[in-house]
Amino acid sequence: MSMLWLDHVNIRTTKLDEMSAFYENVLGLKRGKRPSFPFGGAWHYCGKSAIVHLVELTDDIKPGEAQVEHYALRADGSMKAFQAKCRKMDAPYNVVTVEELNMRQVNVFDPDGNKIEVQFVGTANDDLETFHGSKDASKRMKKGMKLNKTGALSDKKSKAKTTKTNPALGIPAPLKAPAKKRATARKPARASA
C-alpha cells in the first residue's frame, strides 16, 4: 500500500456562495461535479482533480474549532493492510463509505487530533469498523471530532445558489482499482556471429 497523491483539502464555511466565487474567480478553480451529499457544499477543480471541497455549515465556527476540516490522500493497495498498520501504531480511525464513488475513506487522527482522510477503492471485503485504540488514542480521536463539532447544513435548508445548482453539474465517476501491470514477454536474444 502506498499514498498516490494529495487528493483534496476540506474547508468548512457559512459563506458558501462567497467562498465558491473566490475559489473560482480568484484562484481559477472551476466548480464542478460533486456527489449528491445530503449537505450543502461545492467541489472546485484544478484540471481534472477536485482539490478544494467546501462544506456549508449550520452556524459560524466556534472558537477552537477547525476551519480546515481535513486533508485527503489517495492510496492504492490494501485498505486492510493500512488499517492493520494503524492498529499496530495505535492510530485511531473510522471508516466512511461514499457509495456513488465506490470509495472507502479511512479517517485517521494524528497525535494532535488532526483528521487525515485516506481514500481507497471500495471492495466487498472491507472492514468498516471503527478503531478507537488505547485510552490516549481514543482521546486524540475525540479531540479531533470536537475540532469539527459545528454541523454541516442540510442541502434542503441551504439558501446558497451554489448548493441549489450542484445537481446540474453531475456526479464524478466512481473510483476504479488501478490496472494490474502485465508482465511483458521478452524476445529471445539473438546469437551473435
Backbone as a printed PyTorch tensor [residue, N CA C, xyz], in Angstrom:
tensor([[[  0.8290,  -1.1700,   0.0000],
         [  0.0000,   0.0000,   0.0000],
         [  0.8790,   1.2410,   0.0000]],

        [[  0.5060,   2.2080,  -0.8360],
         [  1.2570,   3.4620,  -0.8530],
         [  0.3040,   4.6190,  -1.1130]],

        [[  0.7260,   5.8050,  -0.7100],
         [ -0.0440,   7.0090,  -0.9800],
         [  0.3040,   7.4690,  -2.3920]],

        [[ -0.7230,   7.7620,  -3.1820],
         [ -0.5060,   8.1440,  -4.5720],
         [ -0.3700,   9.6550,  -4.7420]],

        [[ -1.2490,  10.4260,  -4.0630],
         [ -1.1980,  11.8750,  -4.1910],
         [ -2.0580,  12.5280,  -3.1190]],

        [[ -1.8150,  13.8260,  -2.9230],
         [ -2.6690,  14.6380,  -2.0700],
         [ -3.9290,  14.8910,  -2.8760]],

        [[ -5.0710,  14.4340,  -2.3900],
         [ -6.3060,  14.4880,  -3.1680],
         [ -7.0430,  15.8110,  -3.0120]],

        [[ -7.2930,  16.2500,  -1.7770],
         [ -8.0320,  17.4970,  -1.5820],
         [ -7.8880,  18.0000,  -0.1610]],

        [[ -8.3450,  19.2430,   0.0320],
         [ -8.4950,  19.8230,   1.3570],
         [ -9.9770,  20.1520,   1.5120]],

        [[-10.5150,  19.9200,   2.7210],
         [-11.9310,  20.1360,   3.0100],
         [-12.0550,  21.3380,   3.9310]],

        [[-12.7810,  22.3740,   3.4770],
         [-12.9070,  23.6270,   4.2140],
         [-14.3680,  23.8510,   4.5770]],

        [[-14.6030,  24.2090,   5.8380],
         [-15.9600,  24.4420,   6.3340],
         [-16.2630,  25.9400,   6.3180]],

        [[-17.5180,  26.2990,   5.9440],
         [-17.8710,  27.7140,   5.8190],
         [-19.3710,  27.9550,   5.9790]],

        [[-19.7120,  29.1480,   6.4270],
         [-21.1120,  29.5920,   6.4100],
         [-21.3320,  30.5340,   5.2230]],

        [[-20.2680,  30.8230,   4.4750],
         [-20.3320,  31.7580,   3.3330],
         [-20.0780,  30.9970,   2.0310]],

        [[-20.8950,  29.9930,   1.7700],
         [-20.6260,  29.1000,   0.6400],
         [-20.5510,  29.8350,  -0.6890]],

        [[-21.5290,  30.6800,  -0.9930],
         [-21.5120,  31.3720,  -2.2910],
         [-20.2620,  32.2460,  -2.4370]],

        [[-19.9000,  32.9910,  -1.3850],
         [-18.7100,  33.8510,  -1.4330],
         [-17.4390,  33.0180,  -1.5780]],

        [[-17.3540,  31.9540,  -0.8000],
         [-16.1580,  31.0970,  -0.8660],
         [-16.0310,  30.4350,  -2.2330]],

        [[-17.1400,  29.9300,  -2.7520],
         [-17.1130,  29.2760,  -4.0560],
         [-16.6880,  30.2690,  -5.1420]],

        [[-17.2330,  31.4870,  -5.0820],
         [-16.8530,  32.5240,  -6.0530],
         [-15.3620,  32.8510,  -5.9360]],

        [[-14.8370,  32.9080,  -4.7200],
         [-13.4140,  33.1890,  -4.5190],
         [-12.5490,  32.1230,  -5.1900]],

        [[-12.8430,  30.8560,  -4.8920],
         [-12.0080,  29.7830,  -5.4440],
         [-12.1080,  29.7090,  -6.9660]],

        [[-13.2790,  30.0420,  -7.5050],
         [-13.4240,  30.0080,  -8.9580],
         [-12.8630,  31.2600,  -9.6190]],

        [[-13.2230,  32.4350,  -9.1110],
         [-12.8820,  33.6870,  -9.7960],
         [-11.5060,  34.2340,  -9.4540]],

        [[-11.0140,  33.9930,  -8.2530],
         [ -9.6950,  34.4980,  -7.8720],
         [ -8.6040,  33.4610,  -8.1630]],

        [[ -8.8410,  32.2040,  -7.7380],
         [ -7.8190,  31.1760,  -7.9340],
         [ -7.9730,  30.3930,  -9.2350]],

        [[ -9.0960,  30.5650,  -9.9180],
         [ -9.3000,  29.8770, -11.1910],
         [ -9.6380,  28.4010, -11.0550]],

        [[-10.1220,  27.9780,  -9.8800],
         [-10.5020,  26.5780,  -9.6620],
         [-11.9940,  26.4410,  -9.9600]],

        [[-12.3020,  25.8980, -11.1150],
         [-13.6810,  25.8060, -11.5930],
         [-14.5190,  24.8780, -10.7200]],

        [[-15.7370,  25.3310, -10.3900],
         [-16.6640,  24.4760,  -9.6400],
         [-17.1330,  23.3730, -10.5650]],

        [[-17.2340,  22.1410, -10.0250],
         [-17.6120,  21.0230, -10.8750],
         [-18.3800,  19.9410, -10.1440]],

        [[-18.3600,  18.7650, -10.7310],
         [-19.1360,  17.6150, -10.2480],
         [-18.8540,  17.3140,  -8.7870]],

        [[-19.9360,  16.8920,  -8.0830],
         [-19.8630,  16.5850,  -6.6480],
         [-20.8860,  15.5010,  -6.3550]],

        [[-20.5610,  14.5400,  -5.4920],
         [-21.5700,  13.5320,  -5.1360],
         [-22.8150,  14.2020,  -4.5360]],

        [[-23.9230,  13.5220,  -4.5490],
         [-25.1750,  14.0870,  -4.0370],
         [-25.2390,  13.9140,  -2.5170]],

        [[-24.2990,  14.5590,  -1.8260],
         [-24.2850,  14.5340,  -0.3650],
         [-25.5410,  15.2220,   0.1690]],

        [[-25.9650,  14.8660,   1.3810],
         [-27.1710,  15.4820,   1.9440],
         [-26.8990,  16.8270,   2.6280]],

        [[-25.7890,  17.4710,   2.3070],
         [-25.4560,  18.7650,   2.8950],
         [-24.9140,  19.6820,   1.8080]],

        [[-25.0220,  20.9840,   2.0650],
         [-24.5640,  21.9760,   1.1000],
         [-23.0530,  21.9910,   0.9550]],

        [[-22.5850,  22.3560,  -0.2220],
         [-21.1520,  22.4290,  -0.4530],
         [-20.8280,  22.5890,  -1.9140]],

        [[-19.5530,  22.5580,  -2.2330],
         [-19.0780,  22.6660,  -3.6160],
         [-17.7150,  22.0240,  -3.7280]],

        [[-17.4190,  21.4810,  -4.9010],
         [-16.0850,  20.9700,  -5.2010],
         [-15.4860,  21.8530,  -6.2860]],

        [[-14.2270,  22.2540,  -6.0700],
         [-13.5150,  23.0930,  -7.0400],
         [-12.3150,  22.3220,  -7.5860]],

        [[-12.1690,  22.4190,  -8.9080],
         [-11.2170,  21.5840,  -9.6450],
         [-10.0040,  22.3640, -10.1320]],

        [[ -8.8570,  21.6840, -10.0460],
         [ -7.6250,  22.1140, -10.6770],
         [ -7.4120,  21.0780, -11.7770]],

        [[ -7.6830,  21.4440, -13.0060],
         [ -7.6750,  20.4530, -14.0860],
         [ -8.8060,  19.4720, -13.8550]],

        [[ -8.4740,  18.1780, -13.8040],
         [ -9.4920,  17.1440, -13.6150],
         [ -9.6490,  16.7150, -12.1490]],

        [[ -8.9250,  17.3560, -11.2420],
         [ -8.9420,  16.9470,  -9.8330],
         [ -9.6870,  17.9510,  -8.9660]],

        [[-10.6400,  17.4460,  -8.1880],
         [-11.3950,  18.2870,  -7.2390],
         [-10.5290,  18.4660,  -5.9990]],

        [[ -9.7580,  19.5680,  -5.9550],
         [ -8.7690,  19.7280,  -4.8890],
         [ -9.2730,  20.5230,  -3.6900]],

        [[-10.3530,  21.2900,  -3.8530],
         [-10.9370,  22.0330,  -2.7410],
         [-12.3860,  21.5850,  -2.5950]],

        [[-12.7140,  21.0500,  -1.4120],
         [-14.0920,  20.6650,  -1.0900],
         [-14.6000,  21.6400,  -0.0420]],

        [[-15.6670,  22.3520,  -0.3690],
         [-16.2930,  23.2750,   0.5840],
         [-17.5150,  22.6000,   1.1870]],

        [[-17.7120,  22.7620,   2.4930],
         [-18.8750,  22.2150,   3.1910],
         [-19.5830,  23.3720,   3.8840]],

        [[-20.8720,  23.5210,   3.5920],
         [-21.6670,  24.5890,   4.1900],
         [-22.0930,  24.2020,   5.6090]],

        [[-21.9040,  25.1400,   6.5420],
         [-22.1980,  24.8780,   7.9560],
         [-23.5200,  25.4970,   8.3980]],

        [[-24.0580,  24.9660,   9.5020],
         [-25.2970,  25.4820,  10.0870],
         [-25.0550,  26.7960,  10.8040]],

        [[-23.9100,  26.9430,  11.4490],
         [-23.5670,  28.1300,  12.2400],
         [-22.1150,  28.4820,  12.0160]],

        [[-21.7480,  29.6830,  12.4750],
         [-20.3450,  30.0770,  12.4220],
         [-19.5120,  29.0920,  13.2410]],

        [[-18.2830,  28.9200,  12.8360],
         [-17.3660,  28.0280,  13.5400],
         [-17.0490,  28.6260,  14.9080]],

        [[-17.1120,  27.7940,  15.9150],
         [-16.8530,  28.2220,  17.2970],
         [-15.3400,  28.3610,  17.5160]],

        [[-14.9380,  29.2330,  18.4720],
         [-13.5040,  29.3290,  18.7960],
         [-12.9550,  27.9530,  19.1740]],

        [[-11.7880,  27.6400,  18.6690],
         [-11.1600,  26.3500,  18.9550],
         [-11.5150,  25.2610,  17.9610]],

        [[-12.4700,  25.5270,  17.0510],
         [-12.8100,  24.5350,  16.0240],
         [-11.9470,  24.7760,  14.7870]],

        [[-11.8680,  23.7530,  13.9570],
         [-11.0500,  23.8290,  12.7440],
         [-11.8600,  24.3580,  11.5660]],

        [[-11.2670,  25.2630,  10.7980],
         [-11.8720,  25.7270,   9.5480],
         [-11.5510,  24.7050,   8.4570]],

        [[-10.2830,  24.2560,   8.4320],
         [ -9.8920,  23.1920,   7.5110],
         [-10.2120,  21.8910,   8.2430]],

        [[-11.2490,  21.2070,   7.7740],
         [-11.7570,  20.0270,   8.4720],
         [-10.8170,  18.8330,   8.3210]],

        [[-10.2480,  18.6500,   7.1370],
         [ -9.2800,  17.5730,   6.9170],
         [ -8.5840,  17.7850,   5.5860]],

        [[ -7.5140,  17.0360,   5.3760],
         [ -6.9590,  16.8920,   4.0340],
         [ -7.0150,  15.4170,   3.7020]],

        [[ -7.0020,  15.1060,   2.4080],
         [ -7.1870,  13.7180,   1.9780],
         [ -6.0490,  13.2720,   1.0700]],

        [[ -5.6800,  12.0080,   1.2490],
         [ -4.6710,  11.3520,   0.4220],
         [ -5.3280,  10.1940,  -0.3230]],

        [[ -4.9690,   9.9920,  -1.5760],
         [ -5.4460,   8.8400,  -2.3340],
         [ -4.4110,   7.7370,  -2.1940]],

        [[ -4.8790,   6.5320,  -1.8900],
         [ -3.9840,   5.3940,  -1.6820],
         [ -4.3100,   4.2730,  -2.6560]],

        [[ -3.3550,   3.4070,  -2.8700],
         [ -3.6310,   2.1850,  -3.6290],
         [ -3.3220,   1.0100,  -2.7140]],

        [[ -3.6120,  -0.1680,  -3.1740],
         [ -3.3150,  -1.3480,  -2.3720],
         [ -4.4150,  -1.6760,  -1.3830]],

        [[ -4.0500,  -2.3520,  -0.3420],
         [ -4.9900,  -2.9390,   0.6030],
         [ -5.3850,  -1.9900,   1.7290]],

        [[ -6.6780,  -1.7060,   1.8200],
         [ -7.1920,  -0.9260,   2.9320],
         [ -6.9650,  -1.6810,   4.2380]],

        [[ -7.1290,  -3.0100,   4.1910],
         [ -6.9340,  -3.8220,   5.4030],
         [ -5.4920,  -3.7240,   5.9030]],

        [[ -4.5280,  -3.6850,   5.0040],
         [ -3.1250,  -3.5560,   5.4100],
         [ -2.8990,  -2.1970,   6.0810]],

        [[ -3.5250,  -1.1530,   5.5420],
         [ -3.4060,   0.1760,   6.1520],
         [ -4.0430,   0.1840,   7.5400]],

        [[ -5.2160,  -0.4310,   7.6670],
         [ -5.8790,  -0.4950,   8.9660],
         [ -5.0320,  -1.2770,   9.9730]],

        [[ -4.4030,  -2.3530,   9.5310],
         [ -3.5390,  -3.1360,  10.4170],
         [ -2.3610,  -2.2810,  10.9010]],

        [[ -1.7910,  -1.4790,   9.9940],
         [ -0.6920,  -0.5860,  10.3670],
         [ -1.1790,   0.4340,  11.4020]],

        [[ -2.3740,   0.9820,  11.1920],
         [ -2.9350,   1.9510,  12.1440],
         [ -3.1140,   1.3140,  13.5240]],

        [[ -3.6560,   0.0970,  13.5410],
         [ -3.8620,  -0.5870,  14.8230],
         [ -2.5190,  -0.8570,  15.5100]],

        [[ -1.5280,  -1.2890,  14.7400],
         [ -0.2020,  -1.5630,  15.2990],
         [  0.4210,  -0.2890,  15.8840]],

        [[  0.1960,   0.8490,  15.2220],
         [  0.7650,   2.1260,  15.6530],
         [ -0.1590,   2.8880,  16.6120]],

        [[ -1.2790,   2.2530,  16.9950],
         [ -2.2590,   2.8610,  17.9090],
         [ -2.7890,   4.1890,  17.3630]],

        [[ -3.0620,   4.2170,  16.0700],
         [ -3.6180,   5.4020,  15.4080],
         [ -5.1210,   5.1760,  15.1940]],

        [[ -5.9710,   5.8910,  15.9290],
         [ -7.4100,   5.6630,  15.8340],
         [ -7.9610,   6.0870,  14.4730]],

        [[ -9.0300,   5.4080,  14.0470],
         [ -9.6510,   5.7490,  12.7610],
         [-11.1140,   5.3290,  12.7590]],

        [[-11.8560,   5.9360,  11.8300],
         [-13.1950,   5.4660,  11.4840],
         [-13.2630,   5.3590,   9.9720]],

        [[-14.2620,   4.6570,   9.4770],
         [-14.3870,   4.4220,   8.0330],
         [-15.7240,   4.9700,   7.5560]],

        [[-15.6880,   5.7010,   6.4470],
         [-16.8820,   6.2420,   5.8160],
         [-16.9490,   5.6850,   4.3970]],

        [[-18.1440,   5.3110,   3.9720],
         [-18.3500,   4.8120,   2.6160],
         [-19.0450,   5.8810,   1.7830]],

        [[-18.5330,   6.1340,   0.5800],
         [-19.2030,   7.0060,  -0.3930],
         [-19.5620,   6.1020,  -1.5670]],

        [[-20.7580,   5.5370,  -1.5120],
         [-21.1980,   4.5360,  -2.4980],
         [-21.1330,   5.0480,  -3.9330]],

        [[-21.5900,   6.2910,  -4.1650],
         [-21.6080,   6.8380,  -5.5280],
         [-20.2340,   6.8320,  -6.1800]],

        [[-19.1970,   6.9160,  -5.3560],
         [-17.8360,   6.9660,  -5.8870],
         [-17.0760,   5.6600,  -5.7000]],

        [[-17.7460,   4.6080,  -5.1700],
         [-17.0810,   3.3370,  -4.8790],
         [-15.8340,   3.5760,  -4.0270]],

        [[-15.9920,   4.4150,  -2.9960],
         [-14.8570,   4.8520,  -2.1960],
         [-15.0530,   4.5100,  -0.7200]],

        [[-13.9380,   4.1260,  -0.0900],
         [-13.8780,   3.9930,   1.3570],
         [-12.9010,   5.0560,   1.8480]],

        [[-13.3260,   5.7960,   2.8610],
         [-12.4730,   6.8130,   3.4660],
         [-12.1010,   6.3410,   4.8670]],

        [[-10.8230,   6.1120,   5.0810],
         [-10.3370,   5.7830,   6.4160],
         [ -9.8630,   7.1100,   7.0100]],

        [[-10.6030,   7.6010,   8.0070],
         [-10.2750,   8.8710,   8.6530],
         [ -9.4250,   8.5760,   9.8850]],

        [[ -8.1230,   8.8480,   9.7550],
         [ -7.1730,   8.5580,  10.8250],
         [ -6.8190,   9.8740,  11.5210]],

        [[ -6.5660,   9.8070,  12.8230],
         [ -6.2950,  11.0050,  13.6220],
         [ -4.8430,  11.0010,  14.0770]],

        [[ -4.1350,  12.0970,  13.7710],
         [ -2.7190,  12.1920,  14.1220],
         [ -2.5480,  12.5180,  15.6160]],

        [[ -1.3060,  12.5970,  16.1180],
         [ -1.0920,  12.8370,  17.5520],
         [ -1.7060,  14.1370,  18.0860]],

        [[ -1.9510,  15.1380,  17.2250],
         [ -2.6030,  16.3730,  17.6630],
         [ -4.1190,  16.3440,  17.4660]],

        [[ -4.6570,  15.2370,  16.9510],
         [ -6.0980,  15.1410,  16.7350],
         [ -6.5510,  15.6160,  15.3640]],

        [[ -5.6150,  15.9780,  14.4750],
         [ -5.9930,  16.3740,  13.1140],
         [ -6.4970,  15.1530,  12.3570]],

        [[ -7.5210,  15.3570,  11.5420],
         [ -8.0880,  14.2540,  10.7680],
         [ -7.4750,  14.2240,   9.3740]],

        [[ -7.0140,  13.0460,   8.9750],
         [ -6.4870,  12.8280,   7.6290],
         [ -7.3380,  11.7310,   7.0090]],

        [[ -7.9320,  12.0370,   5.8700],
         [ -8.7570,  11.0680,   5.1430],
         [ -7.8600,  10.3260,   4.1550]],

        [[ -7.8710,   9.0080,   4.2220],
         [ -7.1040,   8.1920,   3.2790],
         [ -8.1190,   7.4060,   2.4530]],

        [[ -8.1170,   7.6230,   1.1340],
         [ -9.1390,   7.0640,   0.2450],
         [ -8.6600,   5.7810,  -0.4200]],

        [[ -9.5750,   4.7960,  -0.4460],
         [ -9.3280,   3.5220,  -1.1130],
         [-10.5110,   3.1940,  -2.0170]],

        [[-10.2550,   2.3940,  -3.0480],
         [-11.3400,   1.8390,  -3.8590],
         [-12.0840,   0.8440,  -2.9730]],

        [[-13.4190,   0.9260,  -2.9550],
         [-14.2200,   0.0440,  -2.1200],
         [-14.2570,  -1.3830,  -2.6460]],

        [[-14.2610,  -2.3500,  -1.7230],
         [-14.4230,  -3.7510,  -2.0930],
         [-15.4520,  -4.3720,  -1.1500]],

        [[-15.9570,  -5.5380,  -1.5160],
         [-16.9690,  -6.2260,  -0.7080],
         [-16.4040,  -6.7160,   0.6240]],

        [[-15.0930,  -6.8760,   0.7270],
         [-14.4670,  -7.4280,   1.9360],
         [-13.9270,  -6.3780,   2.8970]],

        [[-14.2440,  -5.1060,   2.6900],
         [-13.6720,  -4.0500,   3.5140],
         [-14.1480,  -4.1250,   4.9570]],

        [[-13.2430,  -3.8280,   5.8790],
         [-13.5450,  -3.7550,   7.3110],
         [-14.0060,  -2.3270,   7.6000]],

        [[-15.2640,  -2.1630,   7.9810],
         [-15.8390,  -0.8380,   8.1830],
         [-15.9150,  -0.4400,   9.6580]],

        [[-15.3110,  -1.2540,  10.5280],
         [-15.3650,  -0.9990,  11.9710],
         [-14.4290,   0.1470,  12.3710]],

        [[-14.8640,   0.9230,  13.3470],
         [-14.0450,   1.9850,  13.9240],
         [-13.0120,   1.3790,  14.8640]],

        [[-11.8050,   1.9500,  14.8860],
         [-10.7580,   1.5420,  15.8220],
         [-10.4680,   2.7360,  16.7240]],

        [[-10.7680,   2.6040,  18.0140],
         [-10.5430,   3.6800,  18.9760],
         [ -9.1430,   3.6380,  19.5710]],

        [[ -8.5320,   2.4720,  19.5980],
         [ -7.1890,   2.3390,  20.1360],
         [ -7.1370,   2.4380,  21.6420]],

        [[ -5.9520,   2.7460,  22.1550],
         [ -5.7340,   2.8780,  23.5980],
         [ -6.5040,   4.0810,  24.1340]],

        [[ -6.4230,   4.2870,  25.4340],
         [ -7.0840,   5.4260,  26.0700],
         [ -6.5790,   6.7440,  25.4770]],

        [[ -5.2440,   6.8550,  25.2990],
         [ -4.6700,   8.0750,  24.7200],
         [ -5.1050,   8.2630,  23.2660]],

        [[ -5.1270,   7.1850,  22.5070],
         [ -5.5400,   7.2700,  21.1000],
         [ -7.0050,   7.6840,  21.0090]],

        [[ -7.8260,   7.1330,  21.8590],
         [ -9.2500,   7.4680,  21.8780],
         [ -9.4490,   8.9470,  22.2110]],

        [[ -8.6370,   9.4800,  23.1230],
         [ -8.7050,  10.9120,  23.4630],
         [ -8.3760,  11.7680,  22.2370]],

        [[ -7.3540,  11.3480,  21.4760],
         [ -6.9800,  12.0850,  20.2480],
         [ -8.1350,  12.1270,  19.2740]],

        [[ -8.7830,  10.9700,  19.1130],
         [ -9.9010,  10.8870,  18.1740],
         [-11.0420,  11.8080,  18.6410]],

        [[-11.3470,  11.7860,  19.9260],
         [-12.4080,  12.6550,  20.4660],
         [-12.0410,  14.1210,  20.2790]],

        [[-10.7660,  14.4530,  20.5050],
         [-10.3100,  15.8310,  20.3020],
         [-10.5170,  16.2350,  18.8410]],

        [[-10.1340,  15.3520,  17.9290],
         [-10.3050,  15.6380,  16.5050],
         [-11.7630,  15.8300,  16.1330]],

        [[-12.6320,  15.0280,  16.7160],
         [-14.0650,  15.1610,  16.4290],
         [-14.5980,  16.4930,  16.9780]],

        [[-14.0920,  16.9320,  18.1350],
         [-14.5330,  18.2060,  18.7150],
         [-14.0660,  19.3980,  17.8830]],

        [[-12.9340,  19.2340,  17.1810],
         [-12.4510,  20.3190,  16.3240],
         [-13.4220,  20.6000,  15.1810]],

        [[-14.3240,  19.6620,  14.9380],
         [-15.2630,  19.7730,  13.8190],
         [-16.7060,  19.5950,  14.2940]],

        [[-17.0320,  20.1850,  15.4390],
         [-18.3270,  19.9670,  16.0700],
         [-19.4860,  20.6320,  15.3310]],

        [[-19.2920,  21.8550,  14.8230],
         [-20.3680,  22.5500,  14.1210],
         [-20.7710,  21.7320,  12.9070]],

        [[-22.0500,  21.4220,  12.8170],
         [-22.5360,  20.5120,  11.7790],
         [-22.7130,  21.1400,  10.4150]],

        [[-22.7490,  20.2720,   9.4090],
         [-22.9960,  20.6940,   8.0310],
         [-24.4750,  21.0330,   7.8740]],

        [[-24.7780,  21.9940,   7.0200],
         [-26.1430,  22.4280,   6.7630],
         [-26.7820,  21.5180,   5.7190]],

        [[-27.9490,  21.0190,   6.0190],
         [-28.6880,  20.1670,   5.0780],
         [-28.8570,  20.8850,   3.7470]],

        [[-28.6770,  20.1410,   2.6540],
         [-28.8540,  20.7540,   1.3340],
         [-30.2790,  21.2870,   1.1650]],

        [[-31.2420,  20.6990,   1.8410],
         [-32.6350,  21.1510,   1.7430],
         [-32.8520,  22.4770,   2.4600]],

        [[-32.0440,  22.7860,   3.4760],
         [-32.1640,  24.0430,   4.2210],
         [-31.2630,  25.1350,   3.6570]],

        [[-30.3460,  24.7540,   2.7900],
         [-29.3900,  25.7040,   2.2430],
         [-30.0870,  26.7540,   1.3820]],

        [[-29.6450,  28.0050,   1.5530],
         [-30.1400,  29.0890,   0.7080],
         [-29.0970,  29.4760,  -0.3460]],

        [[-27.9640,  28.7940,  -0.3230],
         [-26.8640,  29.1130,  -1.2380],
         [-27.2040,  28.6930,  -2.6650]],

        [[-26.9960,  29.6030,  -3.5870],
         [-27.1970,  29.3210,  -5.0060],
         [-26.2760,  28.1830,  -5.4560]],

        [[-25.0780,  28.1570,  -4.8760],
         [-24.0980,  27.1250,  -5.2090],
         [-24.6690,  25.7290,  -4.9520]],

        [[-25.2610,  25.5210,  -3.7820],
         [-25.8380,  24.2200,  -3.4380],
         [-27.0000,  23.8810,  -4.3590]],

        [[-27.8380,  24.8600,  -4.6530],
         [-29.0320,  24.6220,  -5.4790],
         [-28.6680,  24.2380,  -6.9150]],

        [[-27.5190,  24.6950,  -7.3970],
         [-27.1370,  24.4240,  -8.7890],
         [-26.1930,  23.2280,  -8.9350]],

        [[-25.7880,  22.6050,  -7.8130],
         [-24.8750,  21.4520,  -7.8930],
         [-25.4050,  20.3040,  -8.7490]],

        [[-26.6880,  19.8990,  -8.6180],
         [-27.1600,  18.7380,  -9.3920],
         [-26.9420,  18.8660, -10.9020]],

        [[-27.0150,  20.0840, -11.4200],
         [-26.8230,  20.2840, -12.8600],
         [-25.3880,  19.9790, -13.2990]],

        [[-24.4470,  20.0130, -12.3680],
         [-23.0440,  19.7490, -12.7000],
         [-22.7330,  18.2630, -12.8040]],

        [[-23.5630,  17.4130, -12.1890],
         [-23.3680,  15.9690, -12.2560],
         [-22.5690,  15.4200, -11.0920]],

        [[-22.3050,  14.1180, -11.1620],
         [-21.6020,  13.3740, -10.1180],
         [-20.2990,  12.8440, -10.7210]],

        [[-19.1920,  12.9150,  -9.9730],
         [-17.9240,  12.3820, -10.5040],
         [-18.0070,  10.8770, -10.7590]],

        [[-17.1360,  10.3950, -11.6260],
         [-17.0660,   8.9570, -11.9230],
         [-16.5710,   8.1970, -10.6990]],

        [[-17.0580,   6.9710, -10.4900],
         [-16.5890,   6.1560,  -9.3560],
         [-15.1050,   5.8100,  -9.4870]],

        [[-14.4760,   5.5550,  -8.3430],
         [-13.0820,   5.1150,  -8.3450],
         [-12.9820,   3.7220,  -8.9360]],

        [[-11.8700,   3.4630,  -9.5700],
         [-11.5850,   2.1270, -10.1120],
         [-10.2510,   1.6730,  -9.5660]],

        [[-10.1460,   0.3950,  -9.3530],
         [ -8.8660,  -0.1630,  -8.9220],
         [ -7.8380,   0.0670, -10.0260]],

        [[ -6.5940,   0.3660,  -9.6510],
         [ -5.5730,   0.5620, -10.6840],
         [ -5.4040,  -0.6990, -11.5190]],

        [[ -5.1380,  -0.4860, -12.7920],
         [ -4.9280,  -1.6260, -13.6950],
         [ -3.6830,  -2.3850, -13.2630]],

        [[ -3.7820,  -3.6890, -13.2890],
         [ -2.6280,  -4.5340, -12.9430],
         [ -1.6390,  -4.4850, -14.0940]],

        [[ -0.3760,  -4.3460, -13.7620],
         [  0.6570,  -4.3340, -14.8030],
         [  0.8670,  -5.7550, -15.2870]],

        [[  0.8710,  -5.8930, -16.5870],
         [  1.1330,  -7.2170, -17.1700],
         [  2.6150,  -7.3770, -17.4260]],

        [[  3.0640,  -8.5690, -17.1710],
         [  4.4670,  -8.8650, -17.4770],
         [  4.6060,  -8.9550, -18.9920]],

        [[  5.5820,  -8.2840, -19.5240],
         [  5.7930,  -8.3340, -20.9700],
         [  6.7460,  -9.4700, -21.2960]],

        [[  6.3800, -10.1930, -22.3190],
         [  7.2230, -11.3180, -22.7410],
         [  8.4860, -10.7540, -23.3750]],

        [[  9.5900, -11.3100, -22.9800],
         [ 10.8680, -10.8670, -23.5590],
         [ 11.1570, -11.6770, -24.8040]],

        [[ 11.6870, -10.9950, -25.7990],
         [ 12.0950, -11.6870, -27.0120],
         [ 13.4280, -12.3730, -26.7370]],

        [[ 13.5520, -13.5840, -27.2300],
         [ 14.8340, -14.2680, -27.0060],
         [ 15.9650, -13.4920, -27.6850]],

        [[ 17.1070, -13.4670, -27.0170],
         [ 18.2730, -12.7630, -27.5640],
         [ 18.8100, -13.5430, -28.7600]],

        [[ 19.2290, -12.8080, -29.7570],
         [ 19.8120, -13.4620, -30.9490],
         [ 21.2590, -13.8480, -30.6590]],

        [[ 21.6140, -14.9670, -31.1840],
         [ 23.0320, -15.3760, -31.0610],
         [ 23.8460, -14.5290, -32.0210]],

        [[ 24.9430, -13.9980, -31.5330],
         [ 25.7640, -13.1890, -32.4250],
         [ 26.8340, -14.0680, -33.0700]],

        [[ 27.2070, -13.6980, -34.2620],
         [ 28.1640, -14.4910, -35.0390],
         [ 29.5700, -14.1950, -34.6950]]])
